[in-house]
Amino acid sequence: MQMFGGGSPLIIFNPAIFKAKYVEFPIPKPGDPPPFLVELTFPSNPALTGQPISLLRNGEVIGKAIAGDGSVKVAATFNDGAPAPGELEIAIDAEGAKPIRIPVSGGTTPPPPPADLVVSGLTAFTVTVTNQGAGPAIASKAAITDSFPTTLTVDVPALAAGASATVQYDCSKLLRQRFATADSTGLVAESNEANNTLMTPNTLYNCNTG
């Protein structure tokens, strides 16, 4: 590295004055990698203005830019998914200064695995919904439909993976032949959208005996 003044001491920047933040933009179309940039801000300093700034992911350079007066934005795009927290850092190799690395705050955490809601039980008065998926499910609706068909809709609370909820409904408002559907309004993103309905064609539900 070239030295100022033929042997002047290196400039040493305090890493605490730099703030590097990850900013992600909407994906242009499904399946595309997310475009993003990292914004680096710092107090105005002539020793930094015009100097090269590199963006690293797990130690490899994925973007470069030239520092302005107090800030710089380094853009990049991934082909293998968005970065996880801790994968990005900024490298500052200003002339006449000691190189430093600045961690980037933010990043994307992989989404949780999807839920999978099924009707695991149906009686004359209750419907039981189970989340058999690997991820949590938000609050949803379940529908009980008779052969007329008349449909009753009930509220199902949010369910953790593996959890179940049993909800009551008014038996007297339905005919004796029924089936039930979990997530009847499609509120929950599921790993399997085809297994929400429990058919019980050979069962007659009696409001007097359950």
C-alpha positions as CSV (number, residue, x, y, z in Angstrom):
1,M,0.0,0.0,0.0
2,Q,1.3,3.5,-0.8
3,M,2.2,5.6,2.2
4,F,1.6,9.4,2.5
5,G,4.7,11.5,2.9
6,G,7.1,8.7,2.2
7,G,6.7,7.0,5.6
8,S,3.9,8.8,7.4
9,P,2.1,6.6,9.9
10,L,-0.9,4.8,8.8
11,I,-4.3,6.4,9.4
12,I,-6.3,4.3,11.8
13,F,-10.1,4.6,11.6
14,N,-12.3,3.7,14.5
15,P,-14.7,1.0,13.2
16,A,-17.4,2.3,15.5
17,I,-17.9,5.4,13.3
18,F,-19.1,3.2,10.4
19,K,-22.6,1.9,10.1
20,A,-23.3,-0.6,7.3
21,K,-26.9,-1.6,6.7
22,Y,-28.4,-4.2,4.3
23,V,-31.4,-3.0,2.2
24,E,-33.3,-5.5,0.1
25,F,-35.6,-4.5,-2.8
26,P,-38.7,-6.3,-4.1
27,I,-38.0,-9.3,-6.3
28,P,-38.6,-8.3,-9.9
29,K,-40.4,-11.5,-10.7
30,P,-40.9,-14.9,-8.9
31,G,-37.8,-17.0,-9.0
32,D,-35.4,-14.0,-9.5
33,P,-32.7,-13.4,-6.9
34,P,-33.4,-10.4,-4.7
35,P,-31.5,-7.2,-5.7
36,F,-30.1,-5.4,-2.8
37,L,-27.5,-2.9,-1.6
38,V,-25.5,-2.2,1.5
39,E,-25.4,1.4,2.6
40,L,-22.4,2.5,4.5
41,T,-22.5,5.8,6.4
42,F,-19.7,7.6,8.3
43,P,-18.7,11.1,9.4
44,S,-17.4,13.2,6.6
45,N,-13.7,12.6,6.2
46,P,-11.4,13.7,3.2
47,A,-9.3,10.6,3.8
48,L,-12.3,8.4,2.9
49,T,-13.9,10.4,0.1
50,G,-13.1,8.8,-3.3
51,Q,-11.7,5.6,-1.7
52,P,-12.7,2.1,-2.9
53,I,-15.2,0.2,-0.8
54,S,-15.8,-3.5,-1.3
55,L,-18.7,-5.7,-0.2
56,L,-17.8,-9.2,0.9
57,R,-20.0,-12.2,1.4
58,N,-18.2,-14.9,3.5
59,G,-14.9,-13.3,2.6
60,E,-15.5,-13.1,-1.2
61,V,-15.9,-9.7,-3.0
62,I,-19.4,-9.4,-4.5
63,G,-19.6,-5.7,-5.1
64,K,-17.5,-2.5,-5.2
65,A,-18.1,1.2,-5.1
66,I,-16.3,4.5,-4.5
67,A,-17.0,6.3,-1.2
68,G,-18.7,9.7,-1.2
69,D,-18.7,12.4,1.4
70,G,-20.1,10.5,4.4
71,S,-21.8,7.6,2.6
72,V,-21.6,5.0,-0.1
73,K,-24.0,2.4,-1.5
74,V,-22.7,-0.9,-2.8
75,A,-25.2,-2.9,-4.9
76,A,-25.2,-6.6,-5.5
77,T,-27.4,-9.5,-6.6
78,F,-27.3,-13.1,-5.5
79,N,-27.9,-16.2,-7.6
80,D,-28.0,-18.6,-4.6
81,G,-30.5,-16.9,-2.3
82,A,-30.4,-13.8,-0.1
83,P,-27.7,-13.5,2.5
84,A,-28.2,-14.6,6.1
85,P,-27.4,-12.3,9.0
86,G,-23.6,-12.3,9.6
87,E,-22.6,-13.2,6.0
88,L,-21.9,-9.7,4.8
89,E,-19.2,-7.2,5.7
90,I,-17.7,-4.0,4.2
91,A,-14.0,-3.8,3.4
92,I,-12.4,-0.4,3.5
93,D,-8.9,-0.2,2.0
94,A,-8.3,3.5,1.9
95,E,-4.9,4.8,0.7
96,G,-2.6,5.5,3.6
97,A,-4.9,3.9,6.1
98,K,-5.0,0.6,7.9
99,P,-7.6,-1.7,6.2
100,I,-10.7,-2.4,8.3
101,R,-13.8,-4.6,8.0
102,I,-17.2,-3.5,9.0
103,P,-20.0,-6.0,9.7
104,V,-23.3,-5.4,7.9
105,S,-26.4,-5.3,10.0
106,G,-29.5,-7.0,8.7
107,G,-29.8,-9.7,6.1
108,T,-32.6,-12.2,5.5
109,T,-33.4,-15.1,7.8
110,P,-34.7,-18.1,5.9
111,P,-38.4,-18.3,6.1
112,P,-39.9,-20.9,8.5
113,P,-41.0,-24.2,7.0
114,P,-44.7,-24.2,6.0
115,A,-47.6,-25.4,8.1
116,D,-50.0,-28.2,7.0
117,L,-53.5,-28.0,8.4
118,V,-55.8,-31.0,8.5
119,V,-59.1,-31.9,10.1
120,S,-58.1,-34.6,12.6
121,G,-61.5,-35.0,14.2
122,L,-65.1,-34.3,13.7
123,T,-68.0,-34.9,16.1
124,A,-71.6,-33.7,16.2
125,F,-70.5,-30.7,18.1
126,T,-66.7,-30.1,17.6
127,V,-64.1,-30.0,14.8
128,T,-60.4,-30.6,15.6
129,V,-57.7,-29.0,13.4
130,T,-54.1,-30.2,13.6
131,N,-51.0,-28.6,12.2
132,Q,-49.0,-31.6,11.0
133,G,-46.5,-29.3,9.2
134,A,-43.0,-28.3,10.3
135,G,-43.8,-24.6,10.7
136,P,-46.4,-22.5,12.6
137,A,-49.8,-21.6,11.2
138,I,-51.6,-18.3,11.7
139,A,-55.1,-18.1,13.0
140,S,-57.5,-19.5,10.3
141,K,-61.0,-20.7,9.6
142,A,-62.6,-24.2,9.5
143,A,-65.8,-25.0,7.7
144,I,-68.3,-27.8,8.5
145,T,-70.7,-28.5,5.6
146,D,-73.7,-30.7,5.4
147,S,-75.4,-32.4,2.5
148,F,-77.8,-29.6,1.8
149,P,-75.3,-28.0,1.6
150,T,-75.2,-25.6,4.5
151,T,-71.8,-24.4,5.8
152,L,-70.8,-23.2,9.3
153,T,-67.5,-21.5,9.7
154,V,-65.6,-21.4,13.0
155,D,-62.4,-19.6,14.1
156,V,-59.3,-21.7,14.6
157,P,-56.5,-20.2,16.7
158,A,-52.8,-20.0,15.6
159,L,-51.2,-23.4,15.8
160,A,-47.5,-24.3,16.4
161,A,-46.1,-27.2,14.5
162,G,-47.7,-30.4,15.8
163,A,-50.4,-28.6,17.8
164,S,-54.2,-29.1,17.6
165,A,-57.3,-27.1,18.5
166,T,-60.8,-28.3,19.0
167,V,-63.5,-25.8,18.3
168,Q,-67.3,-26.1,19.0
169,Y,-70.0,-25.5,16.5
170,D,-73.8,-25.5,16.5
171,C,-74.9,-29.0,15.7
172,S,-78.6,-28.1,15.3
173,K,-77.9,-25.9,12.3
174,L,-76.7,-28.8,10.1
175,L,-78.1,-32.0,8.6
176,R,-76.7,-35.2,9.9
177,Q,-74.3,-36.0,7.0
178,R,-71.2,-33.7,7.1
179,F,-67.6,-33.0,6.2
180,A,-65.1,-30.5,7.5
181,T,-62.4,-28.4,5.9
182,A,-59.4,-26.8,7.6
183,D,-58.2,-23.4,6.4
184,S,-61.4,-23.1,4.5
185,T,-60.7,-19.5,3.4
186,G,-57.0,-20.1,2.4
187,L,-55.4,-17.9,4.9
188,V,-52.5,-20.2,5.7
189,A,-49.6,-21.0,3.3
190,E,-49.3,-24.8,3.5
191,S,-46.9,-27.5,2.3
192,N,-50.0,-29.5,1.1
193,E,-53.1,-27.6,0.1
194,A,-54.9,-30.8,-1.0
195,N,-55.4,-32.5,2.4
196,N,-57.5,-30.0,4.2
197,T,-60.9,-31.8,4.0
198,L,-62.1,-34.7,6.1
199,M,-64.9,-36.6,4.4
200,T,-67.1,-38.8,6.5
201,P,-69.7,-40.2,4.1
202,N,-70.6,-43.2,6.3
203,T,-71.2,-41.2,9.5
204,L,-74.5,-39.6,10.5
205,Y,-74.1,-37.0,13.3
206,N,-76.8,-37.0,15.9
207,C,-77.2,-33.8,18.0
208,N,-78.9,-35.8,20.7
209,T,-76.2,-38.4,21.2
210,G,-73.1,-36.7,19.8
